[in-house]
Amino acid sequence: MSATPPPSRATPPRYGSPDGWAVQRIPERPVMRVIDVRRQETAFELPLVVTFNGEVRHTAALRLDVDEAIDLVDEVNLALDVRVREPLADACRRRERPES
């Protein structure tokens, strides 16, 4: 019985069966903040890799605006059963949408 070597950082992790299409995050590329100066908007991009039968076919990015990112964090924390302080989420929303 031979031990399987750990995957390199350049190889996306495999979950379940390698057959068919899969979309996974790229571990060595962090979430990036994207600022559109003309529109005065901020978004976040999560780099992804698209594979077919375990072979890389393309890269993509999931782009979330601030509200979507906050909602995703809330949902992930709920799934992990982690309590997030509400003032933190409120502060993020106020920073992106100044009160008039």
N, C-alpha and C positions, 0 to 999 in steps of 0.2 A: 504494500500500500504506500503510494508516494504522496507526500504532502503537496497541496496546491499552493503555489507561491501567491503572496498577496498581490492584488492588482496594483499597477502603477497609478500614480496620481493622474496621469494623462488618460487612463482608461476609465470610462464612466462605470459606476457600480452597477451590478446586475441584480435585479429583484425578480424572483420567480423564473418563469420560463423565458429563454432568450428568443423564442419563436415569435414572429410578428413584429408590429410596430411598438415602440416604447419611447416615452419622453422622460428624461431625467435631468436633474440639475447637474451643473458642472462643478464638482467640489472645489477646484482651485480658483474659481471665479466668484467673488463675493457679489452680493446684491449691490447695485450701483444707484446712487441718487442722480436723477437726470433733471436739469433745470432748463426750462424753455423760457429764455429771457423775453422774447417777443410777446408770448402769451402770458407771461408772469405765472407760470404753472410749474409745479414740482411733481415728479413721478419717480417710481422706483422700478428698476428692471432686474429680474432674476434670470441669469443666463441658463439656457437649457440646451441639451443635446438630443437630437432625434435619431433613434437607431431602428434598424430593421434586421431581424434575426441576429442581433448582437453587433452589427456593423454600423458605425457612425454614418449617417446619411446627410445630416444638416445640423446647423446650430440655429437657435432662435432665442427670443427673450420674452418673458412674461412681463408686461408693463402694467403697473398698478398706480392709480392716482393715490393721493394721500389718504382719502377716506377708505378706499379699497384696501390699502396696506394696513390701516388701523383695524378695519374689520377682520382681515385675515389674521392679524396678530391675536385679536380677541378670540377668534374661532380656534386657532391653534392652542392658545392657552386654555381654553375651555376643554379641548380634547385631551390636553396634558394634565388637566385638573390643577391648573396653576391660577392663583388669584393675582390679578394685576390691579395696581392702585388706579382707581378711576381718574383722579386728578391728572395722572400722566397722559392718558388718552385725551382728556379735555384740553390740556395744555397744547398738545400737538394740533388739535383741530383749531384752536384759537390762533395759533401761530400761522397756520396756512390761510385762515379766513379772518382777516382783521375785522373787528367789530366797527360798525359805522355809527 
